[in-house]
Amino acid sequence: MKSTIVSILLSAGACLASPVAQADTPVSTPSPTTLQQGAYWIRGVTPPNYHKYLQTKPANVPGIAVLESHTTAGQFNIEGGQLVNKVSNPPLYLWVEEPADKANPPRTLATFFNTTKSTFGTFAWQGDTLTWSVPSIRRQNVGAWLVCKNQQLFINTGAYGYQTPAGCSDHTIHYYNDKTANN
């Protein structure tokens, strides 16, 4: 399974600074249906990913970040600039692909969850919008994301809603703090 995730990330154009640490046969932690204290759901709020939730597939194990069903949604918070899935044990941290050429990064930077803290960039809330930034990459909108093939989530390094890569859709993603995730 570990080599599968690395292969998928590399085929998506990811330049991994650190391989995804994953057991050969991951055991998914069931996603709670009630929001834990101090955590948030994170979801898309526009079509075609209206009320699709941030998670991995299978749920709550290291792997590619996707927007999918509310029934398997992760629960998150930001701690020290790290986006942390509070459901998994050990906790999972969202990583962003680190491109070789930061002055001219690719339009899409892959995202994935790992058991170690990310070393590239900082996550923050801007209102209820999840943002990511790093001083070495200039972005017009730090809250711009792309959802592409197989619901995979990417950082959008270009302009939101302009020259969107084929097969992708522009999104901002937001926290939601109701007791239950809904469709």
N, C-alpha and C positions, 0 to 999 in steps of 0.2 A: 504494500500500500504506500509506503514512504516513497519508493521510486516512482509510483504512479503520480503522486501529487507533484513531485519535482518535475516529472516529464510534462504534466499538464501546464504547470507554471512556465516552463521553458518554451513550450509550444505556443503559449499565449504572449511570448515576447518578454517574459520576466527575466531579469538578471538577478539571481538570488545572491544576496550578501551572506545569507545564512540559510542552510537547507532547513526545510520544515522538519522539526523533530516529531516523529510520529512512530508509534509502534507498528509492527507489521500487520497486526489485526486489532485495530482500535476498538475500544468499547465505548459506545455512545452513552452519555449521561442523559437520561430522560429530561426533556424540557418541562419545567414546572408550568402549570397553567395559571398560577397566580404570581404576580410580580413580587419579588423579594424586596425587603426594606433596603433602600439606598441604591436600587438598580433601576434601569430604564429599558424599555423595548426600543429598538431603533428600526424605523421603517421608511419606505418610500411613500410619497403622498401624491404622486401624479401617475396617470396611465403611461405605459402599460404595466407599471409595478405598484399601483395603488394598493397600499396596505400589504405589501410584501416585506418581510422582516429579515434583518441581518442575522446570519448564522453560518454554520458550516454544514456540509452534507457528507457523511452522516452528522447528526447534530452533536455539538459540544465536544468535538475532537479536533486536533490540529488539522488544518486543511484550508482550501480555497474559501474566501469569503463570498457568500452569495446572498441574494435577496430571495426568500422563499416563503413558505406557508407560516401562518401565525401559530400553528400547532407544534412547530419545532423551533421556534424563535429562541435566540439567546437572550440573556439579560445582562446589561452593560452599565459601566460607569467609567469615568475618566479619573485616573489616579496618577498624579505627577506627569501629565501629558501622554499617558498610555491609555488606550482604549482596552478595557479588560472585560472579558466574558465572565460574569460572576457565577454562572451555572456550573461550568466545568470544574473538575478537580483533577489535576491542578488547574489554576486559572489559565485562560488563553489570552494572548495579547495580539492585537491587530498589527500586522506588519505591512509596509508599503515597499514595493520593489525599488531598489536604489539603482538608477541608471548610471552607466559609465560616463555619459556626457550630460552633465547637469545643466550646462548652458543651453543645450538643445535636446531636452528629454523627449522620449516618444510621447505621443498624444495620450496613451493609456499606460498607467503604472499599475501593475497587478497588486492585489491585496490578498493576504492570507493570514490565518491565525496560527500562532506557535506558542509553545509552552515557556519561552523565554521572552524577556522584555525586548521591545523593538529598539533599535539603535539609530533609526533614521526618521526624523520628523516628529511633530508634536500634534496631538489631537486636542481639540477644545470645543466648547459649546459656543455658538454665536446665536443667542436666543435659544431656540430649541433645535437649531441646525448643527449637525456634526461637521466640523471642519478639520482639515489637515494642512499643515504647512511645514516648510523647512527653509531656512535662509538661502540655501544653495539653488533652489528652484523658484523662479518667479511665476506666480499663477495669477490670472485675472480675478478668479473667484475661488477662494480657499474652501468653499462649500460645494464645489462642482464635482460630481461623480458620474460615472458611466456604468450602465448595466449592459453586459454584452452576452455573447453565446453562453448557453447553459446557466443563465442568471448570475454569471460571475461579476463581481463588483470591482471597478477600477477607479483610481484617481484620474480625473480629467485635467490634463495640463493645459488644455486649450480654452477657448471661449465657450461658455455655457450656451447651448442651443445653436451653435454656429459650426458648420462643417463637421457635424457629428460623424464619427467613423461608421462605415457600413456595418450593420448588424448590432449596433449599440443604440441605447437611448439615454438622453441626458436626464440627470436627477439631482435633487438635493435630498438628503436623508435626515430625518428628524427623530428626536426622542419622543416617546409616548409613555405617560406614567399612569394610565388607568390600571386598575387591579388585574384586568385580563386583556390579553391581546385579542383583537377582533379582525375579522375578515373585511 
